[in-house]
Structures are given as C-alpha cells and as structure tokens.
Amino acid sequence: MRAVLCKNYGGPEDLVVETLEKPVPGPGEVLIRVKAAALNFFDTLIIRNKYQFKPQLPFSPSAEISGIVEEVGEGCESLSEGQAVVAYIRWGGCRDYVIASEEEAIAMPQGLDFEKAAGLMVTYGTTLYGLKSRADLKAGENLAVLGAAGGVGQAAVEIGKLMGARVIACASSEAKLDFCRQFGADECINYAKQDLKLALKDLTHGQGADVVYDPVGGDLAEAALRATGWYGRFLVVGFASGTITKMPLNLVMLKGVDVLGVFWGEAIVRDPQEHAQNVRQLLDWTKEGKLSPHIHGTYSLEETPKALAAIANREVKGKVIICP
C-alpha cells in the first residue's frame, strides 16, 4: 500500500510517499480501506514536532478518515466487512489502508458522502463538544466565533445556528466573512479593519458576547475576553495564531467569566460513549442537510504536501481532503 510519511521533522516539502506492506488487524481491530482522509491545521504542526502529540517517526499525517471495512479482527462484533465507517485515529490517515480499534470506527449512515464524512470528527466534533458539553450554549444567546472562516470556525457558525444562537462571525477579510454568511452567520466583524472589542460590544448593545469560541489565540483572545458579557463563557479551542495568550485574570473575576478549555482529543478518551453519540449526531445532521461541511479542495495522496502548504499559508476555507 502507499503511505505519505514524515520520516524527519520539517515542512510539507519534506514528506515522502513510499510503499509499505498492507497491515493485518489484530483482535478487536478492523482494517479500513481509506476513501477520504481529512487534514487539519494541527497536521502542519505535528510534522514539525510542534504539537502536543508526538508520534514516533515515521508516521503519516491525517487524524480522521472515512472508508470501508475490508477485514475484521478476532472478537469484533459491532462491525462487518463492507461497512462504511468514520474513525478518528490521531495520525496515520494519509495512506491506502489504516488499522483502527472497533471502538474508534463508527458506522456511517447509508448514502453519506465519504469526503464530507471524513471531515466531520475533528472540527465539528470539537465544536459540538465545546458548545454543548463545555459552554452549555442556549438558544437566543450571542455566540462570537473567532477565525470563523477556518475549519472549526465554520463548524461553530453552523452548529451555533443549529443550537439557536445568534452567531457573530469574526474573520480577517470581507471574502472570509462572505463565506461565513453562506453558513448562516447573523452578524460579521472584520477584525483586520475594526476594533474587535468595540464591534462586539456594539453588536450586542453593550452587553457583550455570551459565549466566545476562540481557536485563534494571540491578541484577539484578550480583545474578545474584554467584550464578553457577565457570566460569559470563553472557550479556549486552539492557537492558530501561533501565540498562547496570557489572560488578564482580573477581567475574568470582574465579569464572572468562565474560561473553559476544549481539549476534545482527551475528552473522547475519557468519555468514548459521549464521543460516539456526538459523531452519530453530526453524521445524521449532515445526511439530513442541516450541516454542510465545505470542502476547500480534494487532493491525491501524492499531493498531500501541496494540501498541507495551503493550510499553513492560510489559503483554506473549510476542509482539505486527501482521496487515495
């Protein structure tokens, strides 16, 4: 089988494609023929050894895949050969075949597109966990989404709308904000031209945002915190800016704000049942047309470096999919 390999830490241009032996599933595992593998921003970090997960070299990027079960290991009872599944595997998806545990592989509803399904778990899974389990977002609340045109940003716009929130999309260009409007954003802020704190205060009639969804970090985080309302919830999702913000805790105290970490990768280990339930909800919403994951582009296995470079260069809106 073919596999995209990170053999030495570096940029996308340092990845290579090699032929490996087809793996064999062990007890409690399944062999999945990969139909689509999604890339995320953290894939640009993990190949440089700048991510919290440190896989042993060599490894393949891509944490989430969709495909068809080709072989079932001893003891597997919930899955069968020929079944369409999605799986979050942390890394290793950019190859023709992957091994996943029976618990990791979740059956797809019939008729759902493999490319859309592959891109659901990390961005939409993170967002549903953050907005539902951590922030307890309520219908009618003001939800401010930073980096709203990116993968998790778009997911937060869509899921926020499905949960009944008034969604304020915040991004760095008018083109990105036009993209956010396509997915239901009620209001938009161009923080390259507007003062984020003042704009959020203005759009909420001085009350501030009830929930802030922040996958960006950097200077934007403090500005958004200053525009969070009384008993607001500030979701720390990631640091796409490259800067981990130092929060002024006096603001947290004075506003009664809850600062909530959204570490989805650990949450699904600690509560796999909730994870499976959330993924099934996302798959059902997508099949029903209530969610519409935007695919920025599809690439061949050999084009994986090109796809990662597009993510690293901030050229991407939505998801990037590798199709072996």
Secondary structure by P-SEA (a helix, b strand, c coil): ccccccccccccccbbbbbbcbbbbcccbbbbcccbbbbcaaaaaaaaccccccccccccccccbbbbbcccccccccccccccccccccccccccbbbbccccbbbbcccccaaaaaaccaaaaaaaaaacccccccccbbbbbcccccaaaaaaaaaaaaaccbbbbbbccaaaaaaaaaaccccccccccccaaaaaaaaaccccccccccccccaaaaaaaaaccccbbbbbccccccccccccaaaaaaacccccccaaaaaaaacaaaaaaaaaaaaaaaaaccbbbbccccccccaaaaaaaaaaacccccbbbbcc
